[in-house]
Amino acid sequence: MPEQIERCVMALMNDPEFVPEPGRSKEESAWAICTAQYQESEAVAQTLEGGGIEEPIL
């Protein structure tokens, strides 16, 4: 796993205010959230490297 995801998971696990998604453990929720965030940031980075967005997002 990328280090960014691991740091994110540790931060959420150590946050006393972090509440897991219903039906999931705190760790499962942290991994799901951090992985989704990482994938989204990678997709944005690829879009920016590819010349930007053709249509504005409203």
DACORPE-V817707 format. One record per pair of residues at least 12 apart in sequence whose ideal C-beta (glycine too) atoms are under 7 Angstrom apart, sorted by the first residue. I is the first residue (numbers start at 0). J is the second residue. Records with the same first field share a line. If there is no record, write none. Layout:
BEGIN
I=J + J
END
This chain:
BEGIN
1=37
3=37
4=33 + 34 + 37
7=33 + 36
8=29 + 30 + 33
11=29 + 32 + 33
12=25 + 26 + 29
END
